[in-house]
Amino acid sequence: MRFSLGIASLMFSGLAACAMQAADPQDQREPTQQLRVLVKLQDASADPLVLVRQASSIAGVPVHYAAAVGPRWHALTLSCASSAECDAALQRMRADRQAFAEVERDSLKRAGS
């Protein structure tokens, strides 16, 4: 019985996390532009969810985690309604020196992009 309760609890936690993510009104928009950026954090962080929430709050647009590039470097994708909105979000992120030591456009070409 404990095994069943443990699985049920784990499933409920996953569903609650999905519901929490879907409740963000910014995530309900259809993005027409995406901008991949590299951010260097002031402090090392191992929690992508915390980073995404913080970056979304600063940028003012939905942000999605792409990959860890190093202990303090992370790749993020900004989802915007226009290229002007992405540019403004990038500037807001660059201006927040408490969170980010550096914010740069990810200009590397990747297979399939």
Legacy VTK file of the C-alpha trace (Angstrom):
# vtk DataFile Version 3.0
C-alpha trace
ASCII
DATASET POLYDATA
POINTS 113 float
0.000 0.000 0.000
2.847 2.399 0.744
4.217 1.889 -2.744
0.856 2.879 -4.258
0.610 5.990 -2.084
4.151 6.978 -3.037
3.389 6.697 -6.744
0.111 8.588 -6.325
1.908 11.342 -4.446
4.572 11.560 -7.147
1.927 11.700 -9.897
0.010 14.423 -8.043
3.206 16.471 -7.647
3.850 16.231 -11.379
0.287 17.227 -12.224
0.418 20.144 -9.805
3.651 21.381 -11.405
2.054 21.189 -14.871
-1.010 23.062 -13.675
1.151 25.726 -12.052
3.103 26.224 -15.269
-0.062 26.421 -17.412
-1.564 29.042 -15.099
0.967 31.678 -16.218
-0.957 33.981 -18.601
2.224 34.872 -20.504
2.588 31.227 -21.514
-0.877 31.285 -23.130
0.221 33.589 -25.962
1.279 32.233 -29.314
4.873 33.355 -29.798
5.820 34.442 -33.292
9.487 34.996 -32.429
11.951 33.041 -30.375
15.335 34.284 -29.291
17.918 31.994 -27.775
20.221 33.699 -25.299
23.167 32.728 -23.146
23.160 34.043 -19.601
25.970 34.072 -17.096
24.575 34.084 -13.579
26.060 36.139 -10.792
25.831 33.010 -8.604
25.908 29.380 -9.730
22.460 27.786 -9.785
21.571 24.134 -10.197
17.801 24.657 -10.408
16.581 25.395 -13.956
12.999 25.990 -12.754
14.110 28.804 -10.432
16.236 30.289 -13.222
13.339 30.188 -15.706
10.949 31.858 -13.258
13.462 34.580 -12.443
14.352 35.172 -16.104
10.659 35.285 -17.130
9.954 37.832 -14.420
12.871 40.025 -15.487
12.335 39.663 -19.248
8.563 40.116 -19.148
8.082 37.286 -21.665
7.915 33.492 -21.322
11.366 31.933 -20.969
12.198 28.280 -21.532
15.300 26.448 -20.341
17.466 25.044 -23.138
20.689 23.761 -21.545
23.448 24.254 -19.022
26.565 25.447 -20.785
28.753 25.643 -17.678
28.440 26.108 -13.912
27.219 29.708 -14.313
26.301 29.767 -18.031
22.872 28.655 -19.264
21.062 28.753 -22.604
17.488 30.067 -22.492
14.858 30.672 -25.150
12.667 33.789 -25.027
9.201 33.478 -26.616
7.928 36.810 -27.893
5.083 38.238 -29.944
7.555 40.175 -32.136
11.251 40.737 -32.668
10.867 44.159 -31.012
9.444 42.468 -27.907
12.401 40.037 -27.857
14.837 42.957 -28.182
13.160 44.760 -25.268
13.201 41.561 -23.154
16.901 41.104 -23.919
17.601 44.687 -22.798
15.678 44.166 -19.545
17.707 41.034 -18.825
20.987 42.836 -19.598
19.993 45.682 -17.279
19.487 43.362 -14.281
23.090 43.068 -13.118
22.051 41.502 -9.787
20.784 38.380 -11.546
22.941 38.208 -14.666
26.639 38.983 -15.064
26.207 38.732 -18.849
23.377 38.190 -21.334
24.214 37.541 -24.982
22.385 36.367 -28.074
23.266 32.751 -28.832
24.712 33.104 -32.322
25.980 29.538 -32.762
24.520 27.620 -35.688
23.038 24.280 -34.708
22.087 21.297 -36.828
18.490 21.590 -37.973
18.207 25.312 -37.240
LINES 1 114
113 0 1 2 3 4 5 6 7 8 9 10 11 12 13 14 15 16 17 18 19 20 21 22 23 24 25 26 27 28 29 30 31 32 33 34 35 36 37 38 39 40 41 42 43 44 45 46 47 48 49 50 51 52 53 54 55 56 57 58 59 60 61 62 63 64 65 66 67 68 69 70 71 72 73 74 75 76 77 78 79 80 81 82 83 84 85 86 87 88 89 90 91 92 93 94 95 96 97 98 99 100 101 102 103 104 105 106 107 108 109 110 111 112
